[in-house]
Amino acid sequence: MAMTPYEDSDPLEGLSEEELQQLMELGVIPQKQDALALQLAQATKLRNAAGPEGRDSGRVYTAANPLEHLVHAAQGIRAGSDMKRLEKEQQDLANAQVAGRSQFLKALYGKKPPIPMDLDAIQADNFQMPTANF
């Protein structure tokens, strides 16, 4: 059975407790992103809600109260600011996830090269890229 380059070492060996904690937190980022997506959908729905309308009661039409229009405008403004904040939080979480994965890969690949390489063949003039036969 062929050994992979990492079978003889622990890829997490040498990481500090803080780095390990950061790597574990990467697992909960999708849950946080899902919660933010739900909040963003609610803010979008509130922002795009129809404005107040008048009412018919029998033969009499009553226009919407100006305070209803004011409340609707304030809700739209608040929803817009919430949307911006939520989008920024989503972007921050995505950046944290990318940074954490990058840190893990650097720690993993810092042990040994991911693919055993023949440095003499690379430096020689006759180097050819290996081809895969499917």
N, C-alpha and C positions, 0 to 999 in steps of 0.2 A: 504494500500500500504506500502510495506516495505521500510524503509529508508536506504540508504547506509551510511557508516560511514562518508562520506564527504558532505552530503547534508546540514548540518548545519554550514559549515565553508567554507571560500574562500581559496583554496589551495595556492593562490598567496599572501595572506595576510602576511605581515611581511617581504616580500622581498624588498630589496632596489631598487632604480631606475636603478642602474647599473646592478643588477641581472636580473631585468625585461627586460632591453635592450638586455642582452646576450641571454635570452630565446627567444626574438623576432627574433634575428639574426639567430637562428637555422632554421627558416623557409626559409631563403635565401641560406642556405648552399647547398641544392640540385641543385639550379640554378648555383651556382659557380662550383659545381662538374661537371655539364653538360658542362659548358664552358671549364673547364680544360680537360674533356674527348675529346671534339672536337679538342682542341689544341694538345693533345697527339696523336690523330689519324693523324692529319696533320704532326706532327713531325715524326711519324712512317713511314708514306707514303714517306716523303722526305728522310728519312734515308735509306729506302729500294728501292729507285728509281734506275732504271737501269742506268748504267754508259754510258758515251758518246760512240757513235758508228761512224764508218766511213760512208762515203756517196758514193753512186754510181751516176755518171752523165754520162749516156751513157756507153761507154766502159772504162771509167776512174774511178778508185777507189781512193778516197781521205781518208786517215786515219784521225781519230779524232785529233784535235789539243791538244798538251800536256797541254795547259792552261785549256782546257775543263776538262781534268782529274783532274787537280789541284783544280778547282772550285768544281767539284763533290765530291772530298775527303773532302774539307773544309765544304761543306754543310752537308755531313754525320757526320762529327765531331760535328758541331754546333747542328744538329738535335739530336745527342746522348746526348749532355749536356742539351739541352732543355727537352728531355724526362726525364732525371734524376730529373731536377728541378720540372717539372710538376707532376711527381709521388710523390715527397716529398710534394708538395703543396696539392695534393689529400689526402695524409696520414694525413697531419696536419689538413685539414678540417674534415676528419673522426674522428680524435681524439677530435677536438673541439666539434663536434656534440655529441659524446659519453659523454664527460665531462659535457656538458650542460644538456643533458638528465638526467645524474646521479644527477646533482645539483637539477634539477626540482623534480626528484623523492624523493630525500632526503628532500626537502622542503615540498613536498606533504605528505610523510609518516611520517615526523617529527611531524605532527599535531596529528594524531591518528594512531593506528595500522591499516593496510589495511584490516585485517580480525578480527572481534571481537574474542577474545580468552578467554577461561576459564582457568586461571592460576592454579586453584586448581586441575583441571583434568590433566593438563600437569605435575604437580609435583607429582601427585598420581601414584602409581604403575600400576593402571589399565588403563592408557592412551591408547586409540586406535585412529588411524588416521581415520578421516571421509572418507567414500567412496561415490563416485558419482554413482548414478543409471541412466543409459542412456536408 
